[in-house]
Amino acid sequence: MNFVSIDFETANEKRHSPCAVGIVVANEKEIVDEYYSLINPETYFNPFNIRVHGIVEDDVLDAMTFSEIWPELKTYLSGNLVVAHNASFDMSVIRQSLDRDKITYPELDYLCTANIAKRVWPHMENHRLNTLASYHGFPLNHHNALEDARVAAKVLQRAIEDFQADSIETFLNQCHITKGRIFERGYYPPKVKRTQKKKPTTLYF
């Protein structure tokens, strides 16, 4: 089953200021397609954000705006399973950018690889993307949108492998994780269900 991993970088603290996007199409075993583009956010660049990703205003002067690039992004996202690390951020970039441009939401399911990592590798000190990349030996130029999307895809693939699941659906059932969803009039986030620990059996003699 193919899924789509996505990552945005933003020009400032506003979620509707994407300045770069990376997309990776993958299945349980391999990466099958990649896409990267700068985006003209049509707004200012915060020095803090520049220090994070290194993108400046001059880099995006000739880039497409979000509304111009959206038809291309929609072909990757609409009707598919989308994953992102800390997905609440990337999904809010999509929603708030669409709201700003008065564009209808696509229909898509989504998962958060940060939450998946917490369930699969609970012993780790933290579950940041760079920590996971280092732990699993994945190369990463952090805060490059394409590289972040690629590592998020690999995190999901490794989680499926570690659970010895034959599909994403089987893996989600084993982990007790439900998908989030974006739809025309709203959204709801993915959920990680708590698993109940069995009470110890009391023996009477």
C-alpha positions in Angstrom: 0.0 0.0 0.0 1.4 3.4 -1.0 1.5 6.3 1.5 2.6 9.9 1.1 5.1 11.5 3.5 5.1 15.3 3.6 7.0 18.1 5.3 6.7 21.9 5.2 9.1 24.6 6.2 7.5 28.0 7.0 8.7 31.6 6.6 7.6 32.7 10.0 5.5 31.6 13.0 2.3 31.7 11.0 1.2 28.3 9.7 -0.1 29.8 6.4 3.5 30.8 5.5 4.9 27.7 3.8 8.2 28.4 2.0 9.2 24.8 1.0 7.5 21.4 0.7 8.9 17.9 0.4 6.9 14.9 -0.5 7.9 11.2 -0.6 5.7 8.5 -2.0 6.5 5.1 -0.5 5.1 1.7 0.4 5.9 -0.7 3.3 9.3 -1.5 1.7 10.6 1.2 -0.6 10.4 4.8 -1.8 8.8 5.1 -5.2 8.7 8.9 -5.9 9.9 12.2 -4.5 8.9 15.8 -5.0 10.4 19.1 -3.7 9.6 22.7 -4.3 10.2 26.1 -2.8 7.0 28.2 -2.2 6.6 31.9 -2.3 4.8 32.5 1.1 3.7 36.0 0.1 4.8 37.3 3.5 7.8 38.1 5.6 10.6 35.8 6.8 11.3 35.6 10.5 15.0 35.5 11.3 14.4 32.5 13.7 12.9 30.5 10.8 15.7 31.4 8.5 18.2 30.1 11.1 16.3 26.8 11.2 16.0 26.1 7.5 18.3 28.5 5.8 15.7 29.7 3.2 15.6 33.5 2.6 13.2 35.8 0.7 15.5 36.0 -2.3 15.3 32.2 -2.7 11.6 32.2 -3.3 11.1 35.3 -5.4 10.4 33.3 -8.5 8.8 30.3 -6.8 5.1 29.5 -7.1 2.7 30.6 -4.4 0.7 28.0 -2.4 -2.4 28.5 -4.5 -0.4 28.0 -7.6 1.4 24.9 -6.4 -1.7 23.4 -4.7 -3.0 21.5 -7.8 0.3 19.6 -7.9 0.2 18.9 -4.2 -3.4 17.8 -4.4 -2.5 15.1 -6.9 -0.2 13.6 -4.2 -2.4 14.1 -1.2 -6.1 13.7 -2.2 -7.6 10.3 -1.4 -4.3 9.0 0.0 -2.8 8.1 3.4 -0.5 11.0 4.4 2.1 10.8 7.1 4.2 13.5 8.7 6.4 13.9 11.8 4.5 16.0 14.3 1.6 15.8 11.8 -0.4 18.5 13.7 2.0 21.1 12.4 2.1 20.0 8.7 -1.7 19.4 8.6 -2.3 22.8 10.0 0.0 24.3 7.4 -2.2 22.7 4.7 -5.5 23.7 6.4 -4.6 27.3 7.2 -3.0 27.9 3.8 -6.2 26.5 2.1 -8.3 28.7 4.4 -6.3 31.8 3.5 -6.7 31.1 -0.2 -10.4 30.0 0.2 -9.7 26.6 -1.3 -11.7 23.5 -0.4 -10.0 20.9 1.8 -9.0 17.6 0.1 -10.2 14.3 1.5 -7.3 12.4 3.1 -6.3 10.2 6.0 -3.2 10.9 8.0 -0.8 9.6 10.6 1.8 11.1 12.9 5.2 9.3 12.8 6.2 11.0 16.1 3.2 9.3 17.9 4.0 6.0 16.1 7.6 6.2 17.2 6.5 6.8 20.8 4.4 3.6 20.6 7.0 1.5 18.9 10.2 2.7 20.6 9.1 4.0 24.0 12.5 3.5 25.6 14.1 6.3 23.5 15.1 9.6 25.3 13.0 11.6 22.8 11.2 11.0 19.5 12.4 14.0 17.5 13.1 13.3 13.8 16.8 13.9 14.1 17.0 11.6 17.1 15.2 8.8 15.3 17.4 9.3 12.2 20.5 8.9 14.3 19.1 5.9 16.2 18.2 4.0 13.0 21.2 5.2 11.0 19.1 7.2 8.5 21.1 10.1 6.8 19.4 13.4 7.4 20.0 17.1 6.6 17.5 18.3 9.1 14.9 21.0 8.1 15.4 20.3 4.4 11.7 19.5 3.6 12.5 16.6 1.3 15.0 15.0 3.6 12.6 15.3 6.6 9.8 13.8 4.6 12.1 11.0 3.5 13.1 10.1 7.0 9.5 10.2 8.2 8.7 7.7 5.5 11.6 5.5 6.7 10.4 5.7 10.3 7.0 4.3 9.3 8.7 1.6 7.2 11.0 0.6 10.1 8.1 0.6 12.6 6.2 -1.8 10.3 9.3 -4.0 10.0 9.9 -4.1 13.7 6.3 -5.2 14.3 6.7 -7.8 11.6 3.4 -6.5 10.1 2.6 -7.4 6.4 0.7 -4.1 5.8 0.1 -0.7 7.2 -3.4 -1.7 8.3 -2.1 -4.7 10.2 0.5 -2.5 11.9 -2.1 0.1 13.0 -4.3 -2.7 14.4 -1.4 -4.1 16.3 -0.4 -0.7 17.7 -4.0 0.3 18.4 -3.6 3.5 16.3 -6.4 5.1 14.4 -5.9 7.4 11.4 -6.8 11.1 11.5 -8.7 12.6 8.6 -9.1 15.9 6.7 -12.3 16.4 4.9 -14.3 19.1 3.1 -15.6 20.8 6.3 -13.1 19.9 8.9 -10.7 17.4 10.4 -10.0 15.1 13.3 -6.5 13.9 14.5 -5.1 10.4 14.7 -5.4 8.6 18.0 -3.2 6.2 19.9 -5.4 4.1 22.1 -4.2 3.2 25.5 -3.6 -0.5 25.9 -4.8 -2.0 29.2 -2.4 -3.9 31.2 -3.7 -7.2 32.4 -4.1 -7.4 36.2 -2.0 -10.0 37.9 -3.9 -13.2 38.7 -4.3 -13.8 42.4 -3.7 -17.4 43.5 -5.4 -18.8 46.5 -4.1 -21.9 48.3 
